[in-house]
Every structure is written in C-alpha cells, then in structure tokens.
Amino acid sequence: MNVRSLRLRLLLVFMVLFTSNSVWAENKKIVLSQLFQSVMFLPVYVALDKGFFEKQGLDVSKQTAGSPNAALSAVISGSADFSLHGPEWTAIAASKGANVQIVAGVVNRAAVWIVGKPDFHYKDPADFKGKTVATGLMPIASTSLLNKLLQENKASDGVKVLQVQAGSELAPLLAGQADAAVVYEPGVDQLVAKGMKVIHSFPQQYGPYLLSAITTRKDQDPETVLGFITGLNNAMKFMHEHPDVALEVARKEFPTLEPDVVAAAVKRMLDEQVYPESIAISPKSFEVAMQTQIALGNLKEQPVFDQLIGNTFIQNALSTAATTH
C-alpha cells in the first residue's frame, strides 16, 4: 500500500467517525406548547436563551397555543412534548382519562393583581360595590381569583364585572370605562407607569400557589422528562443568582415594551416570589390552587397529589441539581 492510498483510507475513516459523532451528539428536538407569551414564564425563556436545555441534550422550541385547552391538547395528541398552563386543566383532563401528569412548577404564586384608579380608596373587597372591574373572559385564572375573592367576602352584589378578551383588560381602565382591572404582568406595571395603583395583590393574599406548571404525557420518555425539568430547574437557580441577566432575557422576549416597565415587572415578581427558586411543587401550593377551582365549580373534587404530580421526576431533578452545585 502506497502512502497516498494510506492517507486516503485514514481520511475516509476520520470522515466516518466525525459524521457518526455528529449524529450521536445531535440534540433531541422537543416542542413546548405554552398558553401564551408571558413575562410570568421567564424561567422557561431563561432556560431557552442561556442554553440550559441544550446542556441536557435537548433542542427545545416553544409554540404559543393561545388557550390552555389548545396547549394541553397538543401534548395529548403528541404534536408537543410538554405544555405550560394552569394545573387545573391537567387535573380536568386526567379526571376524564387523559394520560397526563404535571412534572414541574413554573409560577409559584397567584401572579395576578388588581389595579385601580389613583382615587380608588380600597381597604377590602366591600369597596368594589358600585364599581366596574375589568377582567379576562372566562376561563382564566385572573377572573377565577376575582370571583373567589368577591364570593368569599360576600361582596359580589353591586359589582359590575366587565369581562374582556384576555390581554385587553388595561383598555377599559385607561379609557375610564372601569374603575379597576384584574391583570397579570407586565400589564400591572404598564398601568402603574400611567398613574394607576395596585390595590390588591393575590400573591400576598395566598402565598405559595401553583398557578402554572409543566405537563407531559405519562408515557413520555423518562430521560427526556428528566432532562427538560433539570434544565428548567437550573435556569430558575441561575435567574435568582443573576437577576440582571434574567432581565436582559425578559427585554429580549418583550422588545415592544418599555424597558422600565419590563424591569419593574420582573422586580415585582422576584420580590413577591412569583418566580420559584426550583421546580418543586409542595402539596400545600397544589391544594390551594385546586381549592380555587373547586370553589368555582371547575373541579368536582381535590385531585390526589401523587396521582397527578410526577414527584419522582421532580425529586430526581432536584437531586441532580444538588450534586452538580
């Protein structure tokens, strides 16, 4: 064998090995179906932007479904691997036989606030009497929380609840057609920037409350589930250690919003512990969230924690994080 032939063979062997390694190293493509694009879901966006999923061998892309039913249906049908929305929708689907489970918490507080006019004198829900409150069209968590607040305080009579398309709750308040609005961030700080004031904080009222979570099928590949939630958990830890970087990601995800509004929204949710420090789901936060849905008639009974929450996955991800830091 001459030198030229030997070099050619070595080159072919190298090319085969290189190609094979490239295939082996290719990340698994994963689809996350989110309810909507929201600053509440910043932990997911940090995980995407800063490569936390890639480090777990996953190439994750997000799609916006527009409704919780559509997001969850994508998982059930197999067109998405994970979905992000309120846990009550997973509970309802599971009660009807859907093979789904919750594998990570994302929003750890009832991240909804009531914002009123500057001259709205508010001490308790009785002060809503004779007022108009703008809120999202049901079914939506913000309106569920408002209704529960009014019902529990026997304050429903005399209150005009103006339901509008989700995301447009600010308009009636700014136009003078409502005295208050029930909103998520960044709507809260958009209104504050225009002179309105926060009159009620549901995060402060409830404390730990599982508002939004990651759902997947029970037959999803276990390694994929563990990799996804481990990446998400690591992103949560990172954003609490580096809030300035988290803010950079938020501004990138919401380029049309005023930078000061984004900064105020992220700060409010860090201060009020809306962004959890881990994916852990406590039985109490789950129970409180489900009680809201039961009180409103959306659920018939309290779901069994261990049947709906994939806690083994969660604990494994937390253990992995503990051993790598």
N, C-alpha and C positions, 0 to 999 in steps of 0.2 A: 504493500500500500504506500503510495507516494504522499508527500507532505500535504500537497493540495487536497487530495482525497480525504486525508485525515481531518484537515481543518474543516472541510465541508460537512463531514459527519458530526464533528463536535458542534458546529454551528446549528445543525438540524436538531441535535439532542437538546441544546440550550433553548432553542425556539419552542420545542415541545414542552419542556419543563416550565418555561416562562408563561406560556399560554395556559397551561394547566393550573399553575399557581394563581394566575389572574382570575380564572373561573372560580377556583376554590375560595378566593378572597372576596368575591363579589358579595356585597351585602344583600340580604333578603329584602325584597320590596314589600312594604307594608302600607296600608291605607287607613288613615284615621278619619272618621266622619264626625265633624263637630256640629253642634246645634247651630251656632253662629260664630262669627269672628268677634271675640270679646276680650277686653283687657283683663277680665277675670281669669281667663285661661292662659295668662302669661307664663306660668311654669311650663306648659307644653311648648310655647313658642321659644322659650329659652333653650329647652331640650333640642328643638329642631335647629335653631340658629347656631348654637355652640357645640353641636356635634355629639351630644350625649347619647343619642340613639345610634349614631354611626359607630361609636365605641363599643356598642353591644352587637355589632354586625347587622344593623337594620337600616334600611333606606326608607325612611318614613315620609309620606306625603300626606297633607291634610286636605280634606274637602269640606265645604260648608253645605250642610243639608237644608238649613232653613227652618226646620222644626225637629223636636225631639223624636217624634214618630218616624220621620224620614231617616234621621241619623241611626236610630236603632234598627230600623228595617234593613238598612244597608248591611249591618252586621249579621242579622238573621239570614238574609239572602246570600251572604258570602261575598258581596261586592266590596265590603270593607272588613277589615280585621278587628278594628276597635272603634268604639263610638264614645262621644263626650257630651253629656247632658245630665239632667236631673236623675237621681237614682230611683225615683218613683216610677219612671217609665220602664225601667228594667224590672222592678217589682211587679208591675201590672202585667208585663209580657210573660214573666216567669209564672205568675198565677194562672195564666192561660195556656201554659205548657211549653213556652219557648225555652230552648236550651241555652240560657244565658246566665252570666254571673258578673258581678262587679269586682274589679281587681285592683283598683287604686282610687283614692280620694284625690280631688284636684282643687275644689273650692271648699274650704273648711269652716266657713261661716255663712250665714244667711245674707249674702252680699247685696243687699237691697236697702235703699234709704228713701225716706220721704223728704222732699224738698218743697219749701213753701215760699210764698211772697215775703218780702222783707218785713211787712207789717203784720204777718200771721202770728198771733200770740198763742203759742201752743204749750200746754202743760201735760195734757193727757188726751187719749182718743176722743173724749167727750167734746173737745174743741173742734172736731170736724163737723159738728152739727151745723147745718145751713151752708156748708161749703161744698165745692165741687173739687173732686180729686181725680186727676187723670192717671190712668194706669193701662197696662197692656191687655190686649184681648186674651181671654182665657182659651186654652190652658197655658198658664205661665206662672212661674214661682212668685214673681213680684205681686201679682194680683191675688194669688193664694194667700200670701202673707198679710196683705192688706185686709182681705176679707176675714181672716182669722183674728187679726188684731181688733177689728170692729166688733165681731161676734163675741169674742171673749170679754170685751169691755162693755157689752150691751150698748154699742154706740152706732149701730147700723142705721137706725131711724134718722131721717133728716139729712143724710149724707148722699150727695149725688156722685156716684162712681161713674166716671166717663171712661169707657174702655175704647182704646185706640190701637192701631197697628203697633206691634212691638217695635220699639226703636223711635217712635214718633211721640213719645209721652211728653217730651220737652215743649213741643209746639203749643199745646193749649195753655200751658202755664205762661209762656213767654208772650202769648197773644192776649192774655187777660181773660181767657175762657175758662180757666181753672184757678183755684186758689193754692193747689199743691199738686205735686206729681210724684208717683212712685217709680223710682228709676234705679238702674244699675250704673256703675262707672263705665265709661267716662262721663255719662250724662250728668251725674251728680256735680262734678267739678266744672262742667260746661255751664250749668245753671248758676253755680256759686260765682263763677267769673263774670256773670251778668247781673250780679247783685242779689240773687236769691240766697236762701239759707237752709241748712239741713235742720229739720225739726224732729226727726226720729231716725234712729239707727237700729236696724234689725240685727246686725252683728253684735251690737252691745246688748240688745234685749235677750238674745238666745244663747250667746256663747257658742261652743262647738256645735256645728250643724252641717251635715253633709248635703251641700247644695248641688254640687256637680261631681261626677265621677266617671271613671273609665269602665266601659262594659265590653265584654267579648263573649264569644261562644264557649261553652264548656268543653267542646271538642277541639278548641284551638290548640295548636302545637305548644306544649308546655314551655319549651325553650324560648319560643317567640314571646310568649306572655311574660316570662321572667325577664327576658332581655328588655322588652318595652318598658315595663314598670320600674326596672332597675335604672334605666336611663332617665326616666322621668323623676325618680326619687333623687338621683344625683343632681339633676337640674334644680330641684327645689332647694337642696342644700346649698348649691352654688349661688343661687339668686339671693338667698338670705345673707351669704357671706360677701357678695358683691352686688349690692343693690344698684350701684351706678351702672354696671353692665346690664342688669335686668332692665333698667330704664332705657338704655340705648336700644335694646331689642324692642321694647314697647314702642318707642318712637319710630322704629323701622317698620313695625307692623301696622302702625296707625299714622301714616305720613300726612294725612289731610287734617289731623287735629293740631290745635295749637300746642307747641312743646310744653308750655307751662301747665296746660290742662292735663296732659299725659303725666307729667311729673307729679302733680297734685293727686291724681287718681291712683298712681302706683304707691305713693306715700301713704295715702289713706288706707289702702288695702294691706299694706305691710303693717301699719300701726294698729289696725283693727283685726289683725291675724286672719284675714281672708285667705292669704297665701299660706298654705301649711308648710311646715319645715320637713315633712315627709309624706309619703303616700298612705300612711297608716290611717285606718278607719276605726274609731272607737265605737263600741256598741251603743254608747250614750248618744253620740252625734248622729248615728244612724236611726236610733229610736225616735229622737226628737224630730228629725226630718220626716219620718214616716207618720208620726202622730199628726203633723200638719195636714198631710194628705188624707188621713182617716177622718179628721175633723171636718174636712171639706167634702167628704164623700167620694174622693177619687180612689181610695183603697178601702176594702172591707175590713181587713184586719192587719195587725202588725206582722210583717214578714219575719221569718226566722233568720236571724243574723247569719248563722253558719251555713244555711242553705243558699243564701243569695250572695254572700260575700266570700270571695275566694281568698280567705285569710292565709291559707298555706302559702300561696304565691307571694302575698304581701310580706309575710314574716321572712320568707326566703330572700326576698329582695332587700329587706332591711338588714338581714344578717350579712348579705353580700356587701352592703354599703359599710357596715361596721368593721368588716375585716379588711377593707381596702382604704380606710382612712386612719 
